[in-house]
Amino acid sequence: RALAAGTDLLPLVDIAFSHAEPPVIGRSTEAAIRSGAFWVTLGAIRHLAARFTEEIGEKRELFVTGGDAVALAKLIDPDARCVPQMVLDGIVWSGA
């Protein structure tokens, strides 16, 4: 949205991820925006997970949740656990 709102010529692009990762090089403006959003998000999560491991001193179990969890979990870390409803389970367990 920021790209489309802040520029005259860039379109608003739906960046919902499918189960297939987009190509790294987009062959159109829309494909390039979608690819950039996907790979930057994936890279940021991988980097944070690696930094947590460095600071803690050992690798811990990684849980992935949210709307794109199924598509992203194994790309983030082959050992990551995908729990799409984790937030809802937390609300139920807390009695809120």
Phi, psi and omega per residue, in radians:
R1 nan -0.708 -3.125
A2 -1.091 -0.707 3.120
L3 -1.106 -0.785 -3.113
A4 -1.206 -0.696 -3.103
A5 -1.301 -0.532 -3.043
G6 -1.637 0.012 -3.129
T7 -2.371 2.732 -3.132
D8 -1.423 -0.543 -2.958
L9 -1.939 -0.160 -3.126
L10 -1.498 2.342 -3.110
P11 -1.416 2.806 2.977
L12 -1.348 2.163 -3.041
V13 -2.042 2.281 3.030
D14 -1.291 2.076 -3.107
I15 -1.879 0.372 3.054
A16 -1.032 2.316 -3.069
F17 -1.570 2.415 3.018
S18 -1.601 -2.992 3.123
H19 -1.401 -0.075 3.101
A20 -1.896 2.288 3.120
E21 -1.234 2.514 3.121
P22 -1.309 2.742 3.062
P23 -1.081 2.628 -3.130
V24 -1.122 -0.722 -3.132
I25 -1.745 2.022 3.095
G26 -1.356 2.459 -3.115
R27 -1.691 0.060 3.066
S28 -2.592 2.966 3.128
T29 -1.047 -0.810 -3.125
E30 -1.083 -0.766 -3.141
A31 -1.150 -0.632 3.135
A32 -1.188 -0.723 3.103
I33 -1.121 -0.799 3.138
R34 -1.076 -0.774 3.125
S35 -1.101 -0.814 3.138
G36 -1.036 -0.800 3.134
A37 -1.077 -0.747 -3.122
F38 -1.123 -0.947 -3.027
W39 -1.238 -0.571 3.074
V40 -1.176 -0.753 3.115
T41 -1.086 -0.835 3.137
L42 -1.063 -0.786 3.139
G43 -1.110 -0.699 3.129
A44 -1.116 -0.757 -3.135
I45 -1.149 -0.766 3.097
R46 -1.047 -0.750 -3.130
H47 -1.113 -0.789 3.116
L48 -1.086 -0.726 3.118
A49 -1.085 -0.711 3.111
A50 -1.156 -0.694 3.125
R51 -1.166 -0.679 3.073
F52 -1.043 -0.772 3.125
T53 -1.061 -0.749 3.100
E54 -1.063 -0.809 -3.067
E55 -1.258 -0.623 -3.132
I56 -1.374 -0.563 3.136
G57 1.659 -0.020 3.077
E58 -2.743 2.695 3.139
K59 -1.354 2.289 3.097
R60 -1.907 2.914 3.119
E61 -1.164 2.360 -3.118
L62 -1.914 2.171 3.096
F63 -1.861 2.361 3.117
V64 -2.074 2.270 -3.100
T65 -2.411 2.928 3.096
G66 1.917 -3.127 -3.020
G67 -1.063 -0.571 -3.112
D68 -1.858 0.269 -3.054
A69 -1.026 -0.750 -3.103
V70 -1.074 -0.726 -3.108
A71 -1.280 -0.517 -3.005
L72 -1.731 -0.470 -2.955
A73 -0.906 -0.964 -3.071
K74 -1.260 -0.412 3.062
L75 -1.295 -0.536 3.123
I76 -1.248 -0.869 -3.096
D77 -2.792 2.220 -3.123
P78 -1.003 -0.426 -3.134
D79 -1.657 0.010 -3.102
A80 -1.122 2.513 3.088
R81 -1.747 2.181 3.113
C82 -1.580 2.076 3.118
V83 -2.290 1.442 -3.015
P84 -1.019 -0.541 -3.061
Q85 -1.772 0.353 -3.039
M86 -0.984 -0.758 -3.126
V87 -1.107 -0.760 3.131
L88 -1.144 -0.691 3.082
D89 -1.072 -0.704 3.115
G90 -1.085 -0.693 3.112
I91 -1.131 -0.773 3.119
V92 -1.091 -0.821 -3.105
W93 -1.141 -0.536 -3.107
S94 -1.359 -0.260 -3.113
G95 1.382 0.229 -3.129
A96 -1.239 nan nan
